[in-house]
Every structure is written in structure tokens, then in C-alpha cells.
């Protein structure tokens, strides 16, 4: 969020400006880190009133995963070569083509020159850098192994982008078929069926059940279409507002994980991210509780985030990792057993790396299985719709043929 602030600098002068932060408290803290004393901080609304073509260009040119990967690779290479951080950002500003990312890098460079830490500078741009990205930067900065952390971060971004692309590719054809099927359903129900029903009624034919159902649906759409439209709009808005709440996100994510085909895919993807990120944080010297806190922010699923909170609570009571994982709902037996073995042998980070590699492969197989499973489901759905309308039209047509004979 954008905040407008008034503050006093060390010389006593009053200053005004804008700053990005997640909350007013964080905005005050960031202002204090700049050496200023905040007087007044409020959430800014001027962004709606002011318009500039640069802002429009930024909105129309979002930072894609590919842009982020290129930026991170260049950032890592120059850090590993020992180039000064401010010089690195100057070079990246010149080389970056994405307008929004270029502006973000320029702002980060300014913040760093004013004494802000690297992870704080990145954290101010949550619209570009995810919580996972910022947490990994922080872990690398604290442990002194930022190039290694960035290398793994590049792999995570590329791998997750590939999985998302594969899932979109697998769902693109089914989505087109479903939309075409829905359009055909309404066209047949609205224009075709009523004309046949009129013919059948004039001939005095008793309408069979499929035709009566079609007629009832047509009458409802014809007489109460405004109620249906209002219900869809109101229902959609109510669901949208509900899933913006903590409980709504929890219910939505729980339902997604419970779906027959998609649910296991998401669970495997989460296990892959959990194992990979957890292994990196542990090998970088980050404490287990701090690592779980990072994972809870970056895992991307409210239902599993609650499991992390539960695990953290039990770890604070003195229990090991394996025992709370056994009572957690979504963690697979392989993850639990590998964590238990890693704890006993003192090689937890190595075990987690093996788990991450395994689940990376599992996710790829699951995506292929998703595309293979959708085909038969579409065939059954298509056959059901076509068969229903065929019965609704041809059963009374058959009776009409008998009457003519």
C-alpha cells in the first residue's frame, strides 16, 4: 500500500513524501529507518486522482516471471563477482527492459544509498517481489551466502513458472470446450427447443420428461432472467468479498485441496516448495522456528499455513519436527518419514533436498495425469449434454412420426 507522510529531518525541517508499506506501523518504521521522525502517516488515495502515461505503462507491463529470472541471474552473477551493490543496480537499471521493474530497481538503489538494508529495500515492493523472494534475500543477507540463495531462488521461480504454464496448457482446451458447451446449451434451450415444443403441442403429443425439463428451463430463463442475472452478480460479489477474509481464504483453499484430481496436484506442489525452501533456510543457518514463519508467509495456501502455525506452536513446547508433522493434515508420509530420519541423523537439510527433487518430478507427472484425466471427463460431459437434447427433441419426434403413419 502507498502511504503519505509528514516527517521532520535531523535539521528540524518538515518533509512530505510517499512510501510503500504493508501497514501504517511498517510505514512509520521505514520512515524512522530513513533518519526521519514521522509526524503523520495516512494511506494515500492520490493515485486515483493523478494520471500519468508512465503509470499506465507500468500497469500494462507487469513484471513477468521471465523478467524476474533474468534480473535475479544478473544480480547473482555480479554479486558473486564482487561488484559493489550500488554499481550492480545502476547496471541493472540500464539493462532492464521492463518499465515497472526498471522503476523498482531505481527506487531500491535510492533506498540502499540512504542506508536501508537489502531485504527491507526489496520488501517495500511487494507488488513485484513475493514474500518468498524477500525472505530468501533476508536469509542470504543474514547468512552471508546471498549468491547461493539467489541461485536456488532462480530455480524455484523457473520451476514454479513451468508448472503454472503446464497447468494452463492442460486446462486451456478443456476450458474452450466447456465454454462452447455452455453456449450451445443456452442456444439450444432458448431458440431451438421452444420451436419444436410449439410443433409438438399443436400435434397434441404428450411431451416426454426430457422435453418437459427443457421447457421448464426455457420458461424460467424467459420469465426470470433478471433474477438469475442478479443472483449471479450478487453471489459472485458475495463470494469475492468472503474469500478476501481469513476464514474465506481458508475455506477456499481447503476445498481446492479436497478436489479429486486438482487437490493432490496442489499438495505435491506445496510439498515441493516446503521441502525446497525449508532446506535452503536451514542450510543458510536460519533457525527452524524462523524458517517455519517464512514458510507460513510464502506457502500460498491458507489451509496449510494453519498447519505451519500449529507445528510452530508445538516446536515452542519442545517437540521435534516429526511429531507435529504426523498430526498435521496435509503432509505426506514420505515428508514425515524423511524429516524424522533427518532429525535423527542431523542431516535434515539434505533429506529435505531429496524430498524436493522427488516432489518436483511428482508434480510434473501429476500435471501430465491431469491433462490425460480431463479428456474422458469432457467426453462424458459432452455425451450427457448432447444425449439430453437428443432425447428432448427426438422422443416426441418419434411419436409425431407414428401419428403421421
N, C-alpha and C positions, 0 to 999 in steps of 0.2 A: 504494500500500500504506500501511497505517497502522502507525506506529512509536510505541512507548512510550519515553520518555527520562527520564533524570535529568540535571540540569544545575545549575550554580552561577551565580547572577546577580552583577552587579558588586559588590554589597554583601556577597557571601560566603554568602548563603543558598542552601540546596539546594531545587531546584524539580523537580516532576514534571509531565508532560503528554503529550499525544498530538500527532503531526504526520504529515501525509501527504507521502510522497515516493516516488520510483521505486526507491531503493536506500538502504542504510544510510549510504553515503558522502554522498548528496544530503541525507539527513535531518540528518547532522551539520553539513553546510554551512548548511542552512536555520536550524538552531538557533544556529550561530555568527552568522548574519546578524541574529538577534534580540538579539544582545548577550549571549548566554549561553555558558558553557563546558560542552560536553557531557561527562558522566562515563560514562554507559552508555546505549546505544541498542539496542533489540531490536524485532523485528517483533511487533506486537500481535496477540493472539488473543482479547482480551476481548470483541470484537464479537459473537462467537458465544454467549458466556455471558450477556451482558446483553441484555435485550429492552426495547424501548420502542415505544409506538404511533407516535411521531414517526419512528423509523427505518423502521417498517413502511410508513408513509405515503410516505416517500421512495422506498422500493423499488417501491411500487405506482404511483408517479407519476414516471416518468423524465422527464428533460429532452428534449423533442422538438425537432426542427429548427425548428419554428414558434416555440417558446418562445425558442430561441436567436436567431432572426432578430429578434424583437420586442425582446429585450434589447439586441442589438447596434445596432439602429436608434436606440433611445432613448439608448444610451450615446454613439453617434456624434453625434447631434443636440446633446446637452448639452455635449460636449467642444468641438464646433465653435462653440457659443455662448459658450465661455469660462467655463463653470461649474466651480467647484472640484471636483476628482475625488472627495473625500470626501463632498461635498454630493450629487454625482451618484449615488453608491452608496446614500446614505440615501434618496434619492427612489426609486431602483430597487427597494430593499427593500420600500418601501410599495406600489409599483405592480405588482410581480411576483406572479402568482397561483400559479405552480408552487412547491410546498413545497420541493422539493430545490434548485431554483435560488435561491429566496429565502434559504435557509440558506447556500448557497455565496456569494452576494453579501455577506451579512453577515460571513462569515469573511474574504472578500477585503478588505472595508472595514477590519476589525480589523488585518489584516496590513499594509495600506498605512499605517494610522495609527501603526504601530510602525516604519515606515521601510523596509519591503520595496518593491522595485521592482514596477511594474505586471505585467510579464511573469512574474516569479517568483511573485507572488500568484496569477495565473491558472494557472501551471504546477503548483501544488500540488493542483489539482482536475482531474486527467487523466480522471476518470470523467465530467466534464461538458464540459470544453473539450479538443478534439482537439489533437494536436501541431501540426497546421496552424494552428489558431486561435492557440495560444500563440506560434508562430513569427512569425505575422503581427503580433501585438501587439508582439512584441520588435522587429520591423523598423520598425514605426510609431513606437515609443518612441525607437529609436536615431536614426532619420532626421528625427524631428520632424513627420512627416506622418501621425499616427495617424488623423485623420478620413478621409483619402483611403484609407488601408489598410482601415479598417473598412467603407467603402463597397464596396470590391471584395470584401471578405470576406463581406458580406451577399449579394452577387451569387453568389459561389461556393456558399454554403450553400443558397440558394434553388434554384440551378440543379441542384446535385447531388441535392437532395431531390426535385426534379421528375423527374429522370431515374430515380431509385430507385423513385418512385411509378409511373412509366410502365412500368418493367420488371416491377414486382409486378403491375400491372394486366394486362400482356401474358401473364404466367405463371399468373395465378390460374385462368383457365378450363382451360388445359391440365393444371394440377395436379389440379383436380377430376376431369377426365376420366380421368387416369391412375390416380388412387386408386380411382375407380369401376370401372375396367377390371381392376385388380389384385384388388379384392374379388370381382368377378364371376368372375374366373379361378379363385380358390380355392373359391368356392361351387359352381361347375360341376364342378370337379375332385373335390371332397370329397363332394358329395351327389348330383349328377345322374349323372355318368359311371358310378360303381360300380353303380347300379341297372340301367342299360342293359346294362352288361357282364355282369351276372348273367343277364339275359334272353337275351343272345346266346350265352352259354356253354351254357345249358340247351338252346338250339335247335341246338347243335352247329355254329355258324357260325365259320369261320376269321376271326379278328379282323384287320382291316387295320392298317397301320403307325400311322396317327394314333391309333387306339383303343389299340393296344399301348403307345404313348408315354404316353397319358393314364393307363393302368392302372399303368405303372411309376412315374409321378409320384405317383399316389394311394398306392401301396404304400409308397413312400419316406416320404411325409408321415405315413402312418398308423403305420409301424413305427419311424421315426427322427425324429419331430418334435422330440424333446428335443435331439437332436444338432444339428438345424437351428437351433433357438432358441438353444442355447449358442453355436453358431458365429456367429450374427448378433450376439449380445450381446458376445462376446469380440472379434469382428472390428471391431465399432463402437467398442469401448473402445480397441483397439489403434490404430485409425486416428486416434481423437481424441487419444490421447497422442502419436502420431507427428507430427501436424500442429501440435502445440504446440512442437516443436523447430524450430530454424532450417532444418535440411535438409528437414523435413517441410513447413514453410510454403513453401519454395522449390519442392518437387516439386508441391504442390497448386496453387500459383499458376501454375507452368509448364504444368500440364495444363489449367487453365482457359483460359489464353491460346491453347492449341493446339486448343480445341474449334472445330468448323466454323462455327457461327453466333454463339455467345456470345463466342468469342475475339476476333474483330475488333471487336466492340462494346466490350469492355473495353479494348482497345488504343487505340481512338479516345477513350474516356473518359479514359484516362491521359494521352494526348497533350494533351487539352484542359486537364486540371489542370496538367500540367507547364508548358505554354506560359503559362497564365494566372498561376500563382503565380510562375514564373521572371521574367516581365515585371514584376510588381509589386515583387519583391525587388530587381531590377536598377534600376528607376526610383526606388526608395527609397534607393539608394546602398549596398546590401548587396553585398559582393564576390562574384564568381562562385563561388569555392570554398565560401564560407559558404552561398550560395544553394543549391548542389547538396547540401550537407549537410542543409539544411532539407528539400529535396525528397525526399531519401532517407528521411527520417523520416516524411514525410507522404503519400507517393505511394500507399501502401496495397497494394503488390504486391511480394513478396519477390524475384521474378524480375527485375523492372525495377529494384528497389533495388540489386541487384548490378551492374546496368549503370551506375547512377549512381556507385557506388564505383569501377568501372573507369574511367569518364570523369574522375572527380576525380583518380585516380592519374596519368592521362596529362596532365591540365592542370598538375599539380605538376611534371611533367617539362618543361613549357614549350610544349606543343602547344596549338593553338586548340581551340575547341568543336567545329567542324565535323568535324575529322579523327577524333576519338574517336567521335563520333556515327555516322560511316559504318561503323565496325567494331562498333557496338552492334547487338543482335539485333532489338529491337522498335521502334526509331524509324523512322518512315515517311520516304520520300524527300522529301515536302513539308516536314517539320520540318527535316530535314538541310539542304536547299537554302535554306530561309528563314533558318536560323541562319547559314549561310555568307555569304549576302548581307548580313545584318545586321551580321556581324562586319566585313566589308569596308567597309561604308558607315558604321559607327559608330552604327547605329540598331537594335541587337539587341533592345532592349525593345519598340520599335514593331513590328518584324517578329513578335515573339512574340505581341503583342496580336492581330495579324491572324490568326495561326495559331490562337489560342484561339477567336476568333469563328468561324473556319471549322469547327473540330472540334466546337464547341458545336452547330452546325447538323448536322454529320455524325452526331453521337450521336443527335439527335432522329430523323433519317431511319433510322438503324440500328435504333432501338427499334421504329419502325413496321414495318420489314422483318422484325424478329424475330417480331412478332405475326402477320404475313402468312405467314411460313415455317412456323410451328408448326402451322397449320391442316392443310395437306396431310400433314405427318408424323403427326399424330394420326389422320387418316383412314386412312392406310396401316396404322398400328399396330392400329387398331380392326378394320379389314378382316382383318388377319392373324389376330388372336385369334378373331374370330367364324368365319372360314373354317376355322381349325384344329378348333374344336369341332364345327362343322357336319359336317366330313368324318369326325371321330371317331364321331359319332352316326349320320349318315345313310348312310354307306357300308355298315356292317353291317345297317342297317335295310332298305336296298335288297335285300341278299341274303336277308334274312328274308322280305321280300315275295315274292321269286321262289320261295322254298321253299313258302310258303303256296299260291301259284298252282299 
